[in-house]
Amino acid sequence: MRAEIYVSGRVQGVGFRRFARSAAENLGVDCNPINLRDGRVLVVTEGKPEAVELLINELRKGPTFAHVEDVEATFKKASGNVYDLSIRS
């Protein structure tokens, strides 16, 4: 399964992308976190559905200095490449 997850709040400049990569690695899913110009972080991930859901739950928590306000996920069929973005904000 593929998920494109938009995380908003204080999520840039607080180690959020590093946190997302580490959480994904621990869950055995691929992950590509990207800072967006509007202040959100887009996390593109692919893996087993259960692991992707667990990652989304971890992203809701975020690292110590982050303040996550909202998490929106769109689910798609896995492409095999989290770096292949059909839509990039």
Secondary structure as the mmCIF struct_conf table of DSSP 4:
data_model
#
loop_
_struct_conf.conf_type_id
_struct_conf.id
_struct_conf.beg_label_comp_id
_struct_conf.beg_label_asym_id
_struct_conf.beg_label_seq_id
_struct_conf.end_label_comp_id
_struct_conf.end_label_asym_id
_struct_conf.end_label_seq_id
STRN STRN1 ARG A 2 ARG A 10
BEND BEND1 GLN A 12 GLY A 15
HELX_RH_AL_P HELX_RH_AL_P1 PHE A 16 LEU A 27
TURN_TY1_P TURN_TY1_P1 GLY A 28 GLY A 28
STRN STRN2 ASP A 30 ASN A 35
TURN_TY1_P TURN_TY1_P2 ARG A 37 ASP A 38
BEND BEND2 GLY A 39 GLY A 39
STRN STRN3 VAL A 41 GLU A 46
BEND BEND3 GLY A 47 GLY A 47
HELX_RH_AL_P HELX_RH_AL_P2 PRO A 49 LYS A 61
TURN_TY1_P TURN_TY1_P3 THR A 64 PHE A 65
STRN STRN4 HIS A 67 LYS A 76
BEND BEND4 GLY A 80 GLY A 80
TURN_TY1_P TURN_TY1_P4 VAL A 82 TYR A 83
BEND BEND5 SER A 86 ILE A 87
#
